[in-house]
């Protein structure tokens, strides 16, 4: 399967701990997005990369959140000092350089902060 | 700020009937609108994109309309099947490089 992959699929952590999620986009896709989704809501945009450059960040992305895409391939999203309100599904998506409107989503990482 | 309303949280229909889902938006004029399907515990899957200059787009049993005057999109599934049961999300392009999603409509097709 050459779709978007995310790791881990599930993460349980205690409040105050740091967590890091990884996303591997479809290989020829130059754009990579992170979204957060809570129960009963649609995905909410967090941040976006074009190649290795982080070009946009939502105001939802507090100082405790940081994302990187060091070589323009995989990306990591780190949450420091997790809070219970960070519990959500974190979704990664990528899009193809010639058809950038359509985003292909990974299966998500479900985070539970106790 | 942008706002999207999808007609209902949940919609139940009988197998074989046509399901019609509504997406209304305010405070924006998107260049295109997309529909995604999401199954429980999975990421959204792209279904259809319709541009502002297109009135209708079809793909197999799916049809989407886009009325920029009414600021509304309708999503139809004809000859619905139990396998069509899922949450359907409407998403607008924002002029920035991301999508703005509605809360979704959970469709259940009853055999």
Interface residues (C-beta under 8 A of the other chain):
Chain A: X4 X31 X33 X40 X41 X42 X43 X44 X45 X48 X50 X55 X56 X58 X91 X93 X101 X102 X103 X104 X105 X106 X107 X108 X110
Chain B: X4 X9 X32 X34 X36 X41 X42 X43 X44 X45 X46 X49 X89 X91 X93 X96 X97 X98 X99 X100 X101 X102 X103 X104
